[in-house]
Amino acid sequence: MIQVRIHGRGGQGVVTAAELIAIAAFKDQKFSQAFPSFGVERTGAPIEAFSRIDNKFIRTREQVYDPNILVVLDPSLLESAQIFTGCDKKTKIVINSRKSKKEIAISFRKNQKLSIPEKNIFVLDATSIALKILGKNLANTVILGALAKATEIISFTGLKQAIKEKFEEKSSEIINKNLEAVKQAYEKKY
């Protein structure tokens, strides 16, 4: 089973990102689930959501404590050791940041006492892509393009289908912009 934990701030689409991962996995003929961790969150407050993917039925419903993949939508959260709880040297981390992979790896070792190999760190300035294409800082779909490419836990085709399904009640312009943002992220080298 692949377990994904997503960290961001309220209003950044953290819950939607988890749902899109689950829908994309389902489109890829896998079992999946997605759920948020709710408390007194409000816009701007740190929040997390979870996804699981497996080739067989998923029985567990607990939070993801030991993620195989960690997604960080808001780079300001990298300073918090709490988001790295349960991570080890095998954890793959997909980060929205302007910093380089090397800078982030050094920061992990220095500030978090976390030794994640650079090969397991995938960095994309998803915010810039979101601002350019979507016109606002909503990097959730963008970072999923990086997730699909870097980890291959969901396919690019499944992700596109998930976006079309999840946003079917929105305008075709919003769907097409999100698809373009995902495509640009997916085409990057990680």
Summary of the structure (lengths in Angstrom):
residues: 190
radius of gyration: 15.3
end to end distance: 23.4
largest distance: 45.7
contacts: 638
relative contact order: 0.17
helix: 44%
strand: 21%
